[in-house]
Amino acid sequence: MACFDNIWNVLGRYKHLIIIVVGLLFVGVLSDTSLRALMKLDAEKRNLQAEVNYYIVKRQEAERQLNALQSSREAVEKVARERYFMKYDDEDVFVLSSELDNGQEEGFSYAK
């Protein structure tokens, strides 16, 4: 019984310190709004912001291309030739590619 009294006296003497340590432990690690969770959410926020910036740039690029297509016949012809392989009746078009049908580059073979 003397052992329990001794422990109780130590706990009573350092009760404020123990409450502060337990509180900091709870706030720092255990709660849903812990510092660890906040850092994880901050990293996710930065990744999402980078993705938003990427799509803003892509949208601006698409708007520029749309404006060019709406205002210039040459731009329409360029897109038709490059993307859809369209040609005039008296032309022959050769499409050169460095990739094979299965996605491998010429000259390389991969053992499966």
N, CA, C and O of each residue as an XYZ file, in Angstrom:
448
protein
N       0.804     -1.181      0.000
C       0.000      0.000      0.000
C       0.860      1.263      0.000
O       0.460      2.304     -0.522
N       2.022      1.155      0.582
C       2.930      2.295      0.637
C       3.406      2.660     -0.766
O       3.689      3.821     -1.059
N       3.489      1.643     -1.627
C       3.911      1.870     -3.004
C       2.888      2.741     -3.731
O       3.261      3.657     -4.463
N       1.599      2.457     -3.532
C       0.548      3.246     -4.180
C       0.515      4.668     -3.641
O       0.264      5.615     -4.387
N       0.766      4.814     -2.358
C       0.798      6.154     -1.776
C       1.962      6.958     -2.352
O       1.837      8.155     -2.610
N       3.080      6.292     -2.546
C       4.254      6.944     -3.114
C       3.979      7.395     -4.551
O       4.335      8.512     -4.929
N       3.345      6.527     -5.355
C       3.000      6.870     -6.745
C       1.985      8.018     -6.756
O       2.093      8.936     -7.569
N       1.000      7.963     -5.854
C      -0.021      9.001     -5.787
C       0.592     10.351     -5.428
O       0.164     11.381     -5.948
N       1.579     10.356     -4.555
C       2.258     11.601     -4.174
C       3.028     12.181     -5.362
O       3.023     13.394     -5.575
N       3.695     11.306     -6.141
C       4.445     11.775     -7.316
C       3.484     12.342     -8.356
O       3.740     13.400     -8.932
N       2.364     11.630     -8.600
C       1.371     12.121     -9.557
C       0.762     13.442     -9.101
O       0.520     14.330     -9.917
N       0.519     13.570     -7.828
C      -0.038     14.808     -7.282
C       0.923     15.965     -7.410
O       0.517     17.103     -7.642
N       2.202     15.666     -7.258
C       3.212     16.706     -7.330
C       3.377     17.223     -8.767
O       3.602     18.416     -8.966
N       3.268     16.347     -9.761
C       3.508     16.706    -11.160
C       2.222     16.673    -11.993
O       2.276     16.439    -13.200
N       1.081     16.902    -11.365
C      -0.184     16.765    -12.088
C      -0.320     17.787    -13.219
O      -0.875     17.462    -14.268
N       0.163     18.987    -13.034
C       0.076     19.987    -14.096
C       0.949     19.591    -15.289
O       0.534     19.718    -16.441
N       2.139     19.120    -15.008
C       3.044     18.678    -16.067
C       2.458     17.486    -16.814
O       2.543     17.419    -18.041
N       1.869     16.554    -16.087
C       1.272     15.371    -16.706
C       0.098     15.772    -17.592
O      -0.049     15.237    -18.691
N      -0.743     16.705    -17.136
C      -1.882     17.164    -17.935
C      -1.406     17.873    -19.197
O      -1.990     17.691    -20.266
N      -0.359     18.675    -19.088
C       0.179     19.374    -20.259
C       0.751     18.383    -21.264
O       0.506     18.518    -22.462
N       1.504     17.394    -20.803
C       2.097     16.397    -21.705
C       1.013     15.581    -22.393
O       1.082     15.342    -23.599
N       0.006     15.150    -21.627
C      -1.092     14.374    -22.223
C      -1.854     15.236    -23.230
O      -2.227     14.754    -24.300
N      -2.083     16.484    -22.901
C      -2.773     17.393    -23.822
C      -1.995     17.606    -25.104
O      -2.566     17.554    -26.193
N      -0.691     17.846    -24.988
C       0.145     18.015    -26.180
C       0.200     16.743    -27.010
O       0.186     16.802    -28.240
N       0.260     15.603    -26.354
C       0.250     14.330    -27.064
C      -1.055     14.156    -27.831
O      -1.053     13.715    -28.980
N      -2.150     14.497    -27.203
C      -3.451     14.375    -27.863
C      -3.542     15.325    -29.060
O      -3.953     14.918    -30.147
N      -3.164     16.573    -28.863
C      -3.248     17.563    -29.936
C      -2.259     17.245    -31.058
O      -2.578     17.419    -32.234
N      -1.081     16.787    -30.705
C      -0.048     16.563    -31.710
C      -0.178     15.282    -32.487
O       0.249     15.230    -33.641
N      -0.752     14.240    -31.907
C      -0.711     12.937    -32.559
C      -2.071     12.261    -32.651
O      -2.399     11.700    -33.696
N      -2.855     12.296    -31.614
C      -4.014     11.421    -31.512
C      -5.303     11.977    -32.104
O      -6.135     11.190    -32.557
N      -5.509     13.263    -32.122
C      -6.798     13.811    -32.548
C      -6.918     13.856    -34.068
O      -5.939     13.679    -34.793
N      -8.147     14.099    -34.531
C      -8.382     14.214    -35.969
C      -7.736     15.462    -36.551
O      -7.379     15.481    -37.728
N      -7.585     16.485    -35.754
C      -6.954     17.723    -36.211
C      -5.527     17.824    -35.680
O      -5.065     18.908    -35.323
N      -4.844     16.705    -35.631
C      -3.474     16.702    -35.124
C      -2.539     17.376    -36.119
O      -2.896     17.608    -37.274
N      -1.361     17.680    -35.657
C      -0.384     18.323    -36.527
C      -0.024     17.427    -37.700
O       0.179     17.914    -38.813
N       0.057     16.137    -37.467
C       0.363     15.189    -38.532
C      -0.727     15.201    -39.600
O      -0.426     15.209    -40.794
N      -1.985     15.203    -39.179
C      -3.096     15.239    -40.134
C      -3.121     16.565    -40.877
O      -3.410     16.596    -42.074
N      -2.824     17.658    -40.187
C      -2.799     18.968    -40.840
C      -1.687     19.045    -41.872
O      -1.874     19.641    -42.933
N      -0.533     18.453    -41.581
C       0.558     18.459    -42.560
C       0.186     17.629    -43.783
O       0.506     18.005    -44.911
N      -0.493     16.492    -43.562
C      -0.933     15.655    -44.675
C      -1.948     16.405    -45.535
O      -1.879     16.355    -46.763
N      -2.878     17.091    -44.900
C      -3.874     17.865    -45.646
C      -3.233     19.029    -46.398
O      -3.662     19.367    -47.501
N      -2.215     19.639    -45.812
C      -1.514     20.730    -46.481
C      -0.785     20.222    -47.729
O      -0.788     20.890    -48.763
N      -0.167     19.053    -47.635
C       0.498     18.473    -48.801
C      -0.515     18.142    -49.898
O      -0.252     18.365    -51.079
N      -1.661     17.614    -49.506
C      -2.717     17.315    -50.486
C      -3.227     18.598    -51.134
O      -3.513     18.623    -52.331
N      -3.339     19.655    -50.348
C      -3.788     20.952    -50.877
C      -2.787     21.477    -51.900
O      -3.188     21.995    -52.942
N      -1.488     21.352    -51.620
C      -0.471     21.810    -52.571
C      -0.526     21.006    -53.865
O      -0.387     21.568    -54.951
N      -0.727     19.692    -53.756
C      -0.837     18.859    -54.957
C      -2.059     19.244    -55.784
O      -1.981     19.327    -57.009
N      -3.180     19.476    -55.120
C      -4.391     19.867    -55.844
C      -4.243     21.244    -56.478
O      -4.756     21.477    -57.572
N      -3.554     22.151    -55.810
C      -3.333     23.479    -56.376
C      -2.439     23.394    -57.609
O      -2.660     24.109    -58.587
N      -1.431     22.523    -57.569
C      -0.583     22.327    -58.746
C      -1.399     21.753    -59.899
O      -1.201     22.135    -61.053
N      -2.306     20.846    -59.593
C      -3.168     20.269    -60.632
C      -4.103     21.327    -61.208
O      -4.335     21.349    -62.417
N      -4.638     22.199    -60.368
C      -5.491     23.284    -60.837
C      -4.712     24.206    -61.762
O      -5.214     24.597    -62.816
N      -3.487     24.558    -61.375
C      -2.653     25.419    -62.212
C      -2.357     24.762    -63.558
O      -2.346     25.437    -64.587
N      -2.118     23.451    -63.557
C      -1.866     22.716    -64.798
C      -3.079     22.814    -65.725
O      -2.935     23.067    -66.921
N      -4.270     22.612    -65.167
C      -5.469     22.654    -65.998
C      -5.814     24.073    -66.438
O      -6.426     24.251    -67.492
N      -5.445     25.069    -65.673
C      -5.638     26.454    -66.106
C      -4.780     26.730    -67.334
O      -5.246     27.339    -68.297
N      -3.536     26.287    -67.303
C      -2.642     26.474    -68.448
C      -3.175     25.714    -69.658
O      -3.173     26.243    -70.770
N      -3.636     24.469    -69.452
C      -4.188     23.686    -70.558
C      -5.423     24.369    -71.148
O      -5.601     24.369    -72.366
N      -6.270     24.947    -70.308
C      -7.470     25.635    -70.775
C      -7.104     26.869    -71.591
O      -7.704     27.128    -72.634
N      -6.118     27.629    -71.116
C      -5.682     28.806    -71.862
C      -5.114     28.411    -73.220
O      -5.352     29.086    -74.221
N      -4.370     27.325    -73.247
C      -3.818     26.834    -74.507
C      -4.937     26.412    -75.459
O      -4.875     26.698    -76.655
N      -5.950     25.740    -74.936
C      -7.085     25.316    -75.764
C      -7.869     26.528    -76.267
O      -8.339     26.528    -77.404
N      -8.013     27.550    -75.442
C      -8.699     28.772    -75.874
C      -7.937     29.468    -76.990
O      -8.543     29.949    -77.948
N      -6.601     29.526    -76.875
C      -5.791     30.127    -77.942
C      -5.950     29.348    -79.240
O      -6.079     29.934    -80.314
N      -5.940     28.024    -79.132
C      -6.090     27.191    -80.314
C      -7.487     27.364    -80.923
O      -7.625     27.414    -82.145
N      -8.508     27.455    -80.090
C      -9.871     27.668    -80.583
C      -9.988     29.010    -81.291
O     -10.592     29.102    -82.360
N      -9.414     30.045    -80.700
C      -9.440     31.359    -81.352
C      -8.721     31.318    -82.694
O      -9.186     31.916    -83.664
N      -7.598     30.620    -82.756
C      -6.870     30.501    -84.019
C      -7.698     29.734    -85.042
O      -7.715     30.097    -86.218
N      -8.384     28.678    -84.610
C      -9.211     27.901    -85.536
C     -10.404     28.713    -86.035
O     -10.814     28.563    -87.186
N     -10.954     29.558    -85.194
C     -12.107     30.356    -85.598
C     -11.726     31.509    -86.514
O     -12.562     31.998    -87.274
N     -10.484     31.943    -86.450
C     -10.102     33.124    -87.215
C      -9.228     32.817    -88.426
O      -9.044     33.694    -89.271
N      -8.689     31.622    -88.543
C      -7.725     31.363    -89.605
C      -8.024     30.047    -90.318
O      -8.164     28.999    -89.686
N      -8.120     30.119    -91.633
C      -8.340     28.917    -92.440
C      -7.092     28.028    -92.436
O      -7.193     26.802    -92.483
N      -5.918     28.658    -92.379
C      -4.673     27.892    -92.361
C      -4.565     27.034    -91.102
O      -4.056     25.914    -91.153
N      -5.046     27.561    -89.967
C      -5.010     26.789    -88.720
C      -5.938     25.587    -88.803
O      -5.605     24.511    -88.307
N      -7.095     25.761    -89.424
C      -8.021     24.641    -89.596
C      -7.383     23.579    -90.481
O      -7.468     22.386    -90.187
N      -6.748     24.010    -91.559
C      -6.091     23.064    -92.464
C      -4.948     22.330    -91.760
O      -4.763     21.130    -91.961
N      -4.190     23.042    -90.943
C      -3.081     22.419    -90.223
C      -3.587     21.333    -89.269
O      -3.021     20.241    -89.216
N      -4.652     21.632    -88.517
C      -5.207     20.647    -87.594
C      -5.758     19.454    -88.367
O      -5.552     18.308    -87.967
N      -6.453     19.711    -89.465
C      -7.019     18.624    -90.261
C      -5.923     17.711    -90.798
O      -6.089     16.492    -90.817
N      -4.827     18.276    -91.224
C      -3.730     17.466    -91.768
C      -2.989     16.703    -90.665
O      -2.669     15.526    -90.835
N      -2.717     17.361    -89.545
C      -1.904     16.736    -88.506
C      -2.682     15.716    -87.679
O      -2.174     14.630    -87.399
N      -3.881     16.048    -87.296
C      -4.640     15.148    -86.417
C      -5.438     14.092    -87.163
O      -5.519     12.941    -86.734
N      -6.017     14.487    -88.265
C      -6.965     13.599    -88.936
C      -6.426     13.064    -90.267
O      -7.133     12.359    -90.986
N      -5.187     13.398    -90.588
C      -4.498     12.898    -91.786
C      -5.301     13.157    -93.055
O      -5.334     12.312    -93.949
N      -5.945     14.316    -93.141
C      -6.684     14.689    -94.341
C      -5.714     15.223    -95.379
O      -4.646     15.737    -95.046
N      -6.103     15.095    -96.653
C      -5.226     15.520    -97.741
C      -6.077     15.971    -98.910
O      -7.278     15.709    -98.977
N      -5.414     16.660    -99.834
C      -6.076     17.002   -101.074
C      -6.117     15.768   -101.959
O      -5.377     14.812   -101.729
N      -6.984     15.782   -102.976
C      -7.149     14.616   -103.843
C      -5.882     14.274   -104.625
O      -5.633     13.101   -104.902
N      -5.096     15.256   -104.978
C      -3.914     15.005   -105.795
C      -2.634     14.848   -104.956
O      -1.534     14.960   -105.496
N      -2.762     14.590   -103.647
C      -1.606     14.448   -102.759
C      -1.474     13.016   -102.262
O      -2.453     12.274   -102.182
N      -0.266     12.653   -101.936
C       0.018     11.415   -101.217
C       0.643     11.796    -99.877
O       1.569     12.606    -99.827
N       0.137     11.211    -98.795
C       0.624     11.525    -97.452
C       1.267     10.283    -96.878
O       0.674      9.204    -96.885
N       2.489     10.440    -96.377
C       3.208      9.351    -95.727
C       3.338      9.691    -94.247
O       3.827     10.761    -93.884
N       2.899      8.779    -93.413
C       2.970      8.978    -91.964
C       4.144      8.170    -91.451
O       4.170      6.947    -91.588
N       5.107      8.844    -90.867
C       6.289      8.190    -90.320
C       6.162      8.133    -88.803
O       5.843      9.128    -88.152
N       6.414      6.961    -88.261
C       6.328      6.799    -86.823
C       7.507      5.975    -86.341
O       7.956      5.061    -87.034
N       8.007      6.291    -85.165
C       9.127      5.538    -84.613
C       8.659      4.472    -83.634
O       9.486      3.802    -83.015
N       7.348      4.302    -83.483
C       6.823      3.304    -82.565
C       6.129      2.197    -83.342
O       5.500      2.445    -84.371
N       6.248      0.985    -82.843
C       5.534     -0.136    -83.419
C       4.138     -0.195    -82.824
O       3.835      0.556    -81.897
N       3.294     -1.058    -83.330
C       1.906     -1.139    -82.857
C       1.805     -1.501    -81.389
O       0.895     -1.032    -80.706
N       2.718     -2.326    -80.881
C       2.623     -2.735    -79.479
C       3.321     -1.766    -78.529
O       3.524     -2.099    -77.361
N       3.691     -0.586    -78.996
C       4.239      0.439    -78.128
C       5.749      0.396    -77.969
O       6.310      1.220    -77.247
N       6.426     -0.547    -78.627
C       7.871     -0.626    -78.523
C       8.503      0.214    -79.629
O       7.941      0.354    -80.716
N       9.667      0.764    -79.341
C      10.367      1.532    -80.352
C      11.119      0.587    -81.277
O      11.457     -0.535    -80.900
N      11.376      1.058    -82.499
C      12.100      0.233    -83.464
C      13.508     -0.043    -82.953
O      14.134      0.814    -82.329
N      13.990     -1.238    -83.223
C      15.339     -1.594    -82.853
C      15.462     -2.159    -81.451
O      16.531     -2.646    -81.081
N      14.425     -2.109    -80.681
C      14.471     -2.633    -79.333
C      13.458     -3.761    -79.198
O      12.344     -3.672    -79.716
N      13.841     -4.798    -78.516
C      12.878     -5.868    -78.212
C      13.015     -6.196    -76.732
O      14.118     -6.221    -76.185
N      11.922     -6.436    -76.120
C      11.914     -6.724    -74.700
C      11.444     -8.154    -74.491
O      10.421     -8.568    -75.038
N      12.195     -8.903    -73.700
C      11.806    -10.281    -73.411
C      10.709    -10.258    -72.357
O      10.780     -9.510    -71.382
N       9.706    -11.081    -72.566
C       8.599    -11.147    -71.609
C       8.705    -12.388    -70.774
O       7.862    -12.623    -69.908
